[in-house]
Amino acid sequence: MTETRPIRTFHPRRGRMGARHADAMAELWPAYGLTVEDGDRTPLDLDELFGRPAPKVLEIGFGMGDTTATMAGADPGRDYLAVEVHTPGIGNLLALIGERALTNIRVAHGDAMELARRLAPDSLAAVHVFFPDPWPKARHHKRRLIQPDNVRLLAQRLRPGGLLHCATDWPHYAEAMDRVLVAEAGLERSEAGSERPRTKFEERGVRAGRPITDLIFRRV
Ligand SMILES: C[S@@+](CC[C@H](N)C(=O)[O-])C[C@H]1O[C@@H](n2cnc3c(N)ncnc32)[C@H](O)[C@@H]1O
């Protein structure tokens, strides 16, 4: 019997890794990296991973990681588990960790939803989904990250009061996200502020004249 593969929210793409990224991979991956294997359901103890019992933030699809490094640097009391499939981004975030001597980031390589399945319920203080791939064509909407099953799983991983913060520069996706988030019984709209550093993809959207929407929901 063949196992049905889950629908991917990303295109596998290969990127070149420059010397700075390759050096960071060699030096820092052993201490800061985590490989996420599809189908692995081994529970992941986040306090053990970070070596302390601090609030945990999951950052999904961090791109090149500049925003993650800035947020984590400004927020030393919380730990950031950053997950990405794109290899140059992994190398870049590891390089930033080294350059800024950040101790509160771990870099996971693989599918964020596979990683989320390994986390304990109520284990996260926040989940960040900043500028997820919009998949604008209707036949690709099923690949969008913010959809009911994924949101239910993320809501369950948040502790009560924990925040799911999504942002997008695609108005249609913003509307669809809002519908999905409102429909999830475990979440309610939050009045929390949406301050965050501007991300690389956000800059592209702003340059193209697209409006930015932040959606923040809290686990009830
Ligand atoms: C449009 S980029 C945004 C990057 C960054 N957050 C920013 O705002 O600049 C979306 C990123 O999400 C990553 N991604 C998509 N689906 C993912 C998944 N299931 N797990 C981990 N990363 C994912 C992609 O590889 C891509 O780098």
The ligand as an SDF file (V2000), in Angstrom:
LIG
                    3D

 27 29  0  0  0  0  0  0  0  0999 V2000
    7.4540   34.2220    0.8670 C   0  0  0  0  0  0  0  0  0  0  0  0
    8.7070   33.5650    1.9090 S   0  0  0  0  0  0  0  0  0  0  0  0
    8.6970   34.6700    3.3230 C   0  0  0  0  0  0  0  0  0  0  0  0
    9.9790   34.6140    4.0940 C   0  0  0  0  0  0  0  0  0  0  0  0
   10.0700   35.5470    5.3160 C   0  0  0  0  0  0  0  0  0  0  0  0
    9.1130   35.1720    6.3510 N   0  0  0  0  0  0  0  0  0  0  0  0
    9.8730   36.9910    4.9270 C   0  0  0  0  0  0  0  0  0  0  0  0
    8.8060   37.5420    5.2350 O   0  0  0  0  0  0  0  0  0  0  0  0
   10.7890   37.5600    4.2970 O   0  0  0  0  0  0  0  0  0  0  0  0
    7.9310   32.1150    2.5620 C   0  0  0  0  0  0  0  0  0  0  0  0
    8.9460   31.1030    3.0690 C   0  0  0  0  0  0  0  0  0  0  0  0
    8.2480   30.0350    3.6940 O   0  0  0  0  0  0  0  0  0  0  0  0
    8.9560   28.8380    3.4350 C   0  0  0  0  0  0  0  0  0  0  0  0
    8.0210   27.7220    3.6270 N   0  0  0  0  0  0  0  0  0  0  0  0
    6.9030   27.4730    2.9180 C   0  0  0  0  0  0  0  0  0  0  0  0
    6.2650   26.3970    3.4030 N   0  0  0  0  0  0  0  0  0  0  0  0
    7.0210   25.9550    4.4580 C   0  0  0  0  0  0  0  0  0  0  0  0
    6.8930   24.8840    5.3720 C   0  0  0  0  0  0  0  0  0  0  0  0
    5.8690   24.0310    5.2820 N   0  0  0  0  0  0  0  0  0  0  0  0
    7.8370   24.7320    6.3060 N   0  0  0  0  0  0  0  0  0  0  0  0
    8.9000   25.5840    6.3880 C   0  0  0  0  0  0  0  0  0  0  0  0
    9.0570   26.6350    5.5650 N   0  0  0  0  0  0  0  0  0  0  0  0
    8.1360   26.8140    4.6150 C   0  0  0  0  0  0  0  0  0  0  0  0
    9.4700   28.9990    2.0150 C   0  0  0  0  0  0  0  0  0  0  0  0
   10.6010   28.2030    1.7590 O   0  0  0  0  0  0  0  0  0  0  0  0
    9.8070   30.4880    1.9710 C   0  0  0  0  0  0  0  0  0  0  0  0
   11.1690   30.7450    2.2690 O   0  0  0  0  0  0  0  0  0  0  0  0
  1  2  1  0
  2  3  1  0
  2 10  1  0
  3  4  1  0
  4  5  1  0
  5  6  1  0
  5  7  1  0
  7  8  2  0
  7  9  1  0
 10 11  1  0
 11 12  1  0
 11 26  1  0
 12 13  1  0
 13 14  1  0
 13 24  1  0
 14 15  1  0
 14 23  1  0
 15 16  2  0
 16 17  1  0
 17 18  1  0
 17 23  2  0
 18 19  1  0
 18 20  2  0
 20 21  1  0
 21 22  2  0
 22 23  1  0
 24 25  1  0
 24 26  1  0
 26 27  1  0
M  CHG  2   2   1   9  -1
M  END
$$$$
